[in-house]
Amino acid sequence: MKQIDLRSDTVTKPSAAMLEAMMKAEVGDDVYGEDPTINELESLAAEMLGKQDSIFCTSGTQSNLLALLTHCERGDEYIVGQLAHTYRYEGGGAAVFGSIQPQPLDFEKDGTLNLEKVSQFIKPDDYHFANTKLLCLENTHAGKVLPLVYLEKAKQFATDKNLMLHLDGARVFNAAVKLKVDVREITKNFNTVSCCLSKGLGAPVGSVLCGSKGQIKKARRWRKILGGGMRQAGILAAAGIFALSNNIERLEKDHENALALAKGLSKISEIQIDFQMVQTNIIFADISFTDVRADMDMLYNFLKERGIIIDKNSHLRLVTHLDISKNDIDETIKAFKAFLG
């Protein structure tokens, strides 16, 4: 039985072609700057994302942390969404390693931060307060794409307020594909951009942080302090090169599959989906169990017996990716109907 894993787009397996590229990768010692495949990946990522330089990181958590440590000093502050990955799901790394204070604010429904509210939380230039240095945005956020007009306003806002602007762009290529624009139309608005290679792009490991040469030089020092010298990691970088070269345009298939799944599930009376929020490859749904004997644990076990894996959250979150086919979508809809119908 094939396993249909809808928990995240981080669960993808390398394709045969990607594995072949990894096997053939030329490697060297990256700490000396001598791994040619890592150097190629960093050059490619910087060019694609419209920045001067980039650094290969083990994860999106590491690349976001490097950005925070690069922009902020001890006692500084960054403003971020209350449910942003950079704040909520990265172990408090900014506080632990950098003594950087977060100022979380609630996201708007569309995934943006209200810039007027942000303005109210920028601290005065007074020794009673932390120094507000950085604004962090996330695109996509919960699968939602931030409008280009908003990003342009955020850039001008940051300039006017003397803030740096960082993008957690773990799925920034999903946003670009959805908007049908070159990704640089998004990233041009930010000083630094973190981009995951190991989510929808299908690489087994890694993210890149892109920025100016000075920022990346500082980030490279912080990566070393964090234990981030990876030596002959060109084997992993080769997967990233393959992902950036082959797996961007196909993200549209994931978006189509997510919409098909949402449409199919919405026909089940017990499932409610807000279609305005189904923009890329992530679906959120509410389930009303009319049978008092049913709950999420029972649904999880029922689906698992049929080879379908979901998270055991109170709110259903389903994510499509390159290992999910149209047939998998049909089978998943059938299984939900069998349990709830």
C-alpha positions in Angstrom: 0.0 0.0 0.0 1.4 3.4 -1.0 1.5 5.9 1.9 -0.2 9.2 1.2 1.4 11.6 3.7 -0.4 14.9 3.9 1.2 16.2 7.1 3.6 18.5 5.4 5.6 19.1 2.2 8.8 18.3 4.2 8.1 14.6 3.9 9.1 14.3 0.2 11.6 11.7 -0.9 14.4 12.5 -3.4 13.6 11.4 -6.9 15.9 9.0 -8.8 17.2 12.0 -10.9 17.9 14.0 -7.7 19.7 11.0 -6.1 21.8 10.6 -9.3 22.8 14.3 -9.1 23.8 13.9 -5.5 25.9 10.8 -6.3 27.8 12.7 -9.0 28.4 15.8 -7.0 31.9 17.1 -6.9 32.8 18.0 -3.3 35.5 19.8 -1.2 35.9 21.3 2.2 33.2 24.0 2.5 34.8 25.5 5.7 37.7 26.5 3.4 35.2 27.6 0.8 36.4 24.8 -1.5 33.2 22.8 -2.1 32.4 23.6 -5.7 28.8 22.3 -5.5 28.0 24.4 -2.5 29.5 27.4 -4.1 27.4 26.7 -7.2 24.2 26.4 -5.1 24.9 29.6 -3.2 25.6 31.5 -6.5 22.5 30.1 -8.1 20.3 30.9 -5.1 21.6 34.4 -4.9 21.0 35.1 -8.6 17.5 33.5 -8.6 16.4 35.4 -5.5 17.9 38.7 -6.6 20.6 39.1 -3.9 24.3 39.6 -3.9 25.2 36.5 -2.0 23.8 33.5 -0.1 24.7 30.9 2.4 23.7 27.2 2.5 22.1 26.3 5.8 21.0 23.0 7.4 17.4 24.2 7.8 14.9 27.0 7.6 15.2 27.4 11.4 18.9 27.9 11.0 18.7 30.4 8.1 16.0 32.5 9.9 18.1 32.5 13.0 21.2 33.6 11.0 19.1 36.5 9.6 18.0 37.6 13.1 21.6 37.4 14.5 22.9 39.3 11.4 20.4 42.1 11.7 20.2 42.5 15.5 22.5 42.8 18.5 22.0 41.9 22.1 19.1 43.9 23.5 17.6 44.6 20.1 14.1 43.7 19.1 12.3 42.3 16.1 8.6 42.6 15.2 7.0 39.4 14.0 3.7 37.6 13.6 2.2 35.9 16.6 1.9 32.6 14.7 5.0 33.2 12.5 7.4 30.3 12.2 10.3 32.6 13.0 8.7 33.3 16.4 6.6 30.4 17.4 8.2 27.3 16.0 12.0 27.9 16.1 12.7 27.1 19.8 13.3 30.7 20.8 16.7 30.7 19.1 16.9 34.5 18.8 16.5 34.9 22.5 18.7 31.9 23.4 21.6 32.7 21.1 21.3 36.5 20.5 19.5 38.0 23.5 17.1 39.4 20.9 13.6 40.4 22.1 10.6 39.4 20.0 7.6 41.7 19.7 4.8 39.4 18.3 1.7 40.9 16.8 -1.5 39.2 15.5 -1.6 38.5 11.8 -4.4 39.8 9.7 -6.6 37.2 8.1 -4.7 37.4 4.8 -1.4 36.7 6.5 -0.1 40.3 6.5 0.9 42.4 9.5 -1.1 45.7 9.8 1.6 48.3 9.3 -0.2 50.9 11.3 -0.2 48.4 14.3 3.4 47.7 13.6 4.2 51.4 13.8 2.6 51.6 17.3 5.0 48.9 18.6 8.2 50.4 17.3 10.0 51.4 20.5 11.0 55.1 21.1 14.7 55.9 21.1 14.9 55.8 24.9 17.1 53.7 27.1 14.0 52.2 28.8 13.2 50.2 25.7 14.8 47.6 23.5 16.0 48.9 20.1 13.5 47.9 17.4 15.7 46.9 14.5 13.9 44.4 12.3 10.5 43.5 10.8 9.9 39.9 9.8 7.3 38.8 7.3 6.3 35.3 6.2 5.3 34.3 2.6 3.5 32.1 2.2 1.8 32.2 5.7 -0.4 29.2 6.3 -0.5 28.8 2.5 -1.6 32.4 1.9 0.2 34.6 -0.5 1.1 38.2 0.5 0.0 40.7 -2.1 2.8 42.4 -4.1 1.2 45.8 -3.3 1.5 45.1 0.4 5.1 44.0 0.1 6.0 47.3 -1.6 4.3 49.2 1.2 6.1 47.2 3.8 9.4 48.0 2.1 8.7 51.7 2.1 7.4 51.5 5.7 10.6 49.8 6.8 12.7 52.4 5.0 10.8 55.2 6.6 11.0 53.7 10.1 14.7 52.8 9.7 14.0 49.1 10.0 15.6 46.1 8.2 13.1 43.8 6.5 13.5 40.0 6.6 11.4 37.4 4.7 10.8 33.9 6.0 10.3 32.7 2.5 10.2 29.0 3.3 7.6 28.6 0.5 8.4 31.8 -1.4 8.4 29.9 -4.7 4.9 28.7 -4.1 3.9 32.4 -3.7 5.7 33.3 -7.0 4.0 30.5 -8.9 0.6 31.5 -7.5 1.2 35.1 -8.5 2.7 34.1 -11.9 5.7 36.4 -11.3 9.5 35.9 -11.1 10.3 35.3 -7.4 12.5 38.4 -7.5 9.4 40.6 -7.7 8.7 39.4 -4.2 12.3 39.3 -2.8 13.3 42.7 -4.1 11.4 44.2 -1.2 13.5 42.6 1.5 17.0 43.0 2.8 17.4 39.2 3.5 15.4 36.2 2.4 15.3 32.7 3.8 14.2 30.0 1.4 13.7 26.3 2.1 14.9 23.7 -0.4 13.4 20.8 1.6 9.7 21.7 1.5 7.8 21.9 -1.8 11.0 21.9 -3.8 11.8 18.3 -2.7 15.4 18.4 -1.5 16.1 16.1 1.5 17.9 18.8 3.5 18.7 22.5 3.5 17.7 26.1 3.1 19.5 29.2 1.8 19.8 32.7 3.3 20.2 35.4 0.7 21.3 39.0 1.2 24.1 41.5 0.6 27.7 40.4 0.7 28.2 42.1 4.1 25.1 40.4 5.6 26.1 37.0 4.3 29.7 37.4 5.6 28.3 38.1 9.0 25.8 35.2 8.7 28.7 32.9 7.8 30.5 33.8 11.0 27.3 33.1 13.0 26.8 29.8 11.2 30.3 28.8 12.4 29.5 29.8 16.0 26.3 27.6 15.8 28.4 24.6 14.6 27.4 25.1 11.0 30.6 24.1 9.2 29.4 21.2 7.0 32.6 20.2 5.2 31.9 18.0 2.1 28.2 18.9 2.0 28.1 19.3 -1.8 26.2 16.0 -1.9 23.3 17.9 -0.2 23.9 21.1 -2.2 23.5 19.0 -5.4 20.0 18.2 -4.3 19.3 21.9 -3.8 20.6 22.7 -7.3 18.4 20.0 -8.8 15.4 21.4 -6.8 15.9 25.0 -7.9 16.5 23.9 -11.5 13.6 21.4 -11.9 11.0 21.6 -9.2 9.6 25.2 -9.2 7.2 25.3 -12.1 5.7 22.0 -11.0 4.5 23.6 -7.7 1.4 24.6 -9.7 0.4 20.9 -9.7 0.5 20.9 -5.9 -1.7 24.0 -5.8 -4.1 22.3 -8.2 -4.2 19.1 -6.1 -4.8 21.1 -2.9 -7.8 22.9 -4.6 -9.1 19.6 -5.8 -8.8 18.1 -2.3 -10.5 21.1 -0.8 -13.4 20.9 -3.3 -13.9 17.2 -2.7 -13.8 17.5 1.1 -16.1 20.5 1.1 -18.9 18.3 -0.3 -18.9 16.4 3.0 -21.3 18.2 5.3 -19.2 17.8 8.4 -16.2 19.6 6.8 -16.0 23.4 6.5 -13.3 25.0 4.3 -12.8 28.7 3.6 -11.8 28.7 0.0 -10.3 32.2 0.2 -7.6 30.6 2.3 -6.8 27.8 -0.2 -4.3 29.6 -2.3 -1.3 27.3 -2.6 -0.6 23.8 -1.3 -2.0 24.1 2.3 -5.6 23.4 3.3 -7.1 24.1 6.7 -10.5 22.7 7.6 -12.9 22.4 10.5 -14.6 19.1 11.2 -17.9 18.8 13.1 -18.2 15.2 14.3 -21.9 14.5 14.3 -21.3 11.0 15.7 -20.5 11.5 19.4 -18.2 8.4 19.2 -16.0 10.0 16.6 -13.1 12.3 17.2 -9.8 13.3 15.5 -7.9 10.3 17.0 -10.4 8.0 15.5 -10.2 9.7 12.1 -6.4 9.6 12.3 -6.4 5.9 12.9 -9.1 5.2 10.3 -7.1 7.0 7.6 -3.8 5.5 8.7 -5.2 2.0 8.2 -5.8 3.1 4.6 -2.3 4.4 4.2 -3.2 8.1 4.6 -1.3 10.1 7.2 -2.5 13.3 8.8 -1.6 15.3 11.9 -3.7 14.8 15.0 -4.5 18.5 15.4 -7.9 19.9 16.4 -8.0 21.8 13.1 -7.3 19.7 10.1 -4.2 20.8 8.1 -3.4 19.0 4.9 -0.5 19.7 2.6 0.1 18.6 -1.0 3.5 18.1 -2.5 5.4 16.3 -5.3 4.8 12.8 -3.8 1.0 13.4 -3.9 -0.8 12.5 -7.2 -4.3 13.2 -8.4 -5.2 9.6 -7.7 -4.0 10.1 -4.1 -6.3 13.1 -3.8 -9.2 10.9 -5.0 -8.4 8.2 -2.5 -8.1 10.6 0.3 -11.6 12.1 -0.5 -13.1 8.6 -0.6 -11.6 7.8 2.8 -12.9 10.9 4.4 -16.4 10.2 3.0 -16.2 6.6 4.3 -15.5 7.8 7.8 -17.8 10.8 7.9 -20.5 9.8 5.4 
